[in-house]
Amino acid sequence: MTEQPVTAEIATFATRYPLFVRRVRKPIAVAGQVGDHAIFYVKALAVAPFAAWHHRRETVRLIAEISMGTGALAVFGGTVVIVGFLTLATGGTLAVQGYSSLGDIGIEALTGFLAAFINVRISAPVVAGIGLAATFGAGTTAQLGAMRINEEIDALESLAIEPIAYLVGTRLVAGMIAITPLYALAVVASFIASRFTTVVLLGQSSGLYNHYFSTFLNPIDLLWSFVQALAMALTVLLIHTFFGFFAAGGPAGVGIAVGNAVRTSLIAIVSVTLLVSLAVYGADGNFDLSG
């Protein structure tokens, strides 16, 4: 008997003070969204080993889709070619800018140092993460979103197939398997582009470039760079599968989900870069530059 008067009072208060009510409800809604993300991520990570074992054929198919692409995307080579092209362009740009800037103060010989330092710690991980988000990540969101609005995910549940394991877990496993050779290609491409631009196009001595490059290329930095790439890949895949899995609103809703996923993953990529850099290099840069 007392619930109706209380409900009426709340409705009256909300009508009289709509701005205040919206300000109160907004952080509550944000907290709820964060909780939804956390619950989904935990479930996806928990079922990933099960998915890798029980859905092996789907996992292998997704590995091929990530690396070389399928359908129209296969014409351009999938994520491999996209990431390779991006890192080639980034490595060349780094060499041009570094050689020119260092030449202004007479130390253009250190261009090899920049290639070994920036490509490994910043350039290659970020570019690889952006390439993964723009290719496989966006495609995953669109695929899952289309399955959601066409009720295909509900059909999987009616067939007693766990949709998170089959659709999300397999994609997580495939992404983590494919990212290691994919990132190795990205790092090598950035090194080749920097060396070609500096030595062949700008005319620096190959011995001079190789000396500073090999001197400052730290194997520990390469290891941490791969760890950073793995963390980026996992974050991107979790974000894109979440937005695709819970897409709603028809085809327009799928487009909105893809846009939200890409924006969120780009923020996550630079955030992972910042956090890994602070954790690994915050106290010690792992190199000493002296003359």
N, C-alpha and C positions, 0 to 999 in steps of 0.2 A: 504493500500500500504506500510505502514511503518512496519507492523508486520513481514513480511518475512525477511527483512534485520536484524531486531532485533533478530529474532529466529536464523538466520544463525550465527550472532555474538556470541550468547550464545553457540551454538553448537561448534563453533570454539574454544571458550574459554575453554569449557569442555574438548575438545580433547587435547588442549595444557597443561592444568593444571588438570589432572584427580584426583590427590591426594587431591588437595585443594577443588575440587568440592565434593569429597566423604566426606571430613571432614565437609563441610558445610551442606550437605544433611543429614548426620547421626543424628545430634540433631533435625533437623526438622522432620525426620521420627519417632524418639523416642517421640517427643511431640505429633505427630499424633496418635501414638499407645496409649499413655496415655489418650488422648481425647476419643479414641474409647472405652477404658475400662470404663472411667467415664460415658459416655453416656449409655453404656449397663447396667452398675450397677444401674444407676438412673431409667432406664426403668424397669429393673427387680424388684427393690424394689417397684416401683409405682404400678405394676400390681400384686404383690404378694397377697394383700387382695382380689382382684377380682378372682384370680386363686383359692384361698382357698375356696371361696364360690361357684363358678360356676364349678369347677372341683374337687368336694369333693371325688369322687370315686378314681380318679387318685392320689390324695393326700394321701388317706388312704393306697393305694397300695404301694406308695413310702415310707411311714413310716414303713411298714412291710419289705420292701426291705432294708432300711437303718439298721434296728435293727437286723433282723434274716437272711437277705440275700435271694436270689432267685437262682434257678438253681444250678450250681456247687458250688457257694459260700455258699449255704445253708448247704452244708455238713460240713463246718467249723464254721457255726453259724453266719456268717455275722460280722458286725461291733461290736456287743456286745461281742462276744467271743474274737475277735482280740484285742480290747481295754482292755478287762478284763485281758487277758494273758499278754499284754505289761505292764499294771500297776502292776500286781502281780510280774512280774520279776523286774520291776524298784523299787518297794517297798522293795523287798527282798535284792536287791543289795545295796540300800541305807542303810538298817539295817546292813548288813555285813561290808560295808566300814565305816559307822559311828561308829559302835561298836569297830572296830579295831583301827581306827584313834583316837577316844576319849580315848580308853584304853591306848594308848601310853603316855598320860599325866594324866592318873588316873581319868578321869571323864566319864567313859563309862556309868554311870547312866543317862547321858543326851541324850542317844540314843532316848528316847521317845520324847524329845524336837525336835530332827532333823526330826523325822517322822511327827510330827504335823506341823513343820515349812516348810520343803522343799516339802513334798508331796502336801500340799495345795497350796503353792505359785508358785512353779516351776514345779515339776515333773509331777503331774497328769494333769494339763492343757496342757502342751506341748505334753505329750504322747497321750492324747486323741485327740489332733489336728492332730498329725501324723497318728494315727490310722484311723481317719475319712478321711484324705487326701488319704491314701493308699488303702482304701476300697471303700467307697461310692464315694469319689471325683474322683478317677481314673476311676471307673466304669461309672460315669456320663459323663465324658469327652469322653470315648470310645463310649457310647451309642449315645450321641448327634452327635459325629463325624460320626458314621456310618449312622445315619439318614441324615446327611447333604450330604455325598457323594452319598447316594442312592436316593437323591432328595425327601425324605419323608417330610422334613421341607417345601419344596416348595409345596408339595401336601397339607399340612395343610393350607397354605396360600390360595391355590385355593379353599379350602372348607370353606373359611371365618373364620378359626380358628386362633386366634392370637398365633403364635408359641412361643413367649417369655412368654406369660401367661401360656400356656399349658405345655410347656417343662421346663421352667426355674422357673417361679413363684411357680408352685406346688412343685418343688424340694426344693426351699428355705423354703417354709412353712413346708414341711415334715421334713427337716433337723433341723429347729429350734424347732419343737415339739419333735423330737426324741432325741435331744442332752441333754436335761435336765435329764431324767432318765438314759441315757447312761453315762453321766458324773458322776451322783451320784454313779452308779455302779463302775466307774473307781476310784473314791475317796475311796469308801469303800474297794475295792480290794487292793488298795495301803496301807491302814491302816492295813488290815488283814495280808498282806504279811510282813509288817514291824514288827508287833507284834509277829507273829508266828516265824519269823526268830530270833528275839531278845530273846524271852522268851523260846521257845521250843528248838531251835537249838543251840543258844549260851548260854543258861542257866541263863539269868538274871531273877531276881525276878519279878513276874508279878505285884506285888504291887508297886515296885519301878518304873517300866516302865509306869504303868497306872497313877501314880502320876505326873510325868513330862509330859506325853502326854496330860492329861486333863488340866494341868496347862497352857500349852502354846498353846492349841488348841483354837484359838480365833474365835468365831462365825462370827465376821465381816470379818475375812480373808476367811472363807468359802463362804460368800456371794460374796465377790469380786472375788473369784476363779470361781464361777459359771458365773459371769458377763464376766470374761476373757474367759471362755469356749464358751459362746454364741457368743462373738465377733470373736473368732477363727473360729467357725463353719460357721458363716455368711461369713467371708472372704474367707474361703476355698471353700464354695459352689459357691460364685460369681466367683471366679477365674476359677474353673473347668468348670462351665457352659459356661463361655465366650470362653474358648479355644475349648470346644467341639462344641459349636454353630457355630463358624466360622472356623472349621477345613476344610482343602482343600488339594487336592493332592492325593486322593485315599486312600487305606489302609495304605500306608506308611505315608501319611499326618496325619492320625488319630493317628498313633504311635508317631509321632513327637509332635502332640498336647497334648497327654497324658504326655509325658516326660516334655514338657514345663510347663504344668499345675502343675505337681507334684513339679518341682523345684521352681516355683513361689510361690506355696502355702506353701512350707517348709520355704522359706524366710519370707513369711507373718506371719507364726505362731510365729517364734522367734521375729519378729518385734512387733507383738501384745503383746507378753510377756514383751518385753522391755518397750514398751510405757505404758502398764498398771502398771508395777512395778514402773516406774518413776512417774506416776500420783498418784498412791495410796500410795506407800511406800517410795517415794523419800525423803520426809521431815521427816517422822516419821515411824519407823519400826513397831509400834504398840505393842512392847513388851520391857520389861526391864529385862536384865539378870544380876543378881548381887549375890554376895555371902557374 
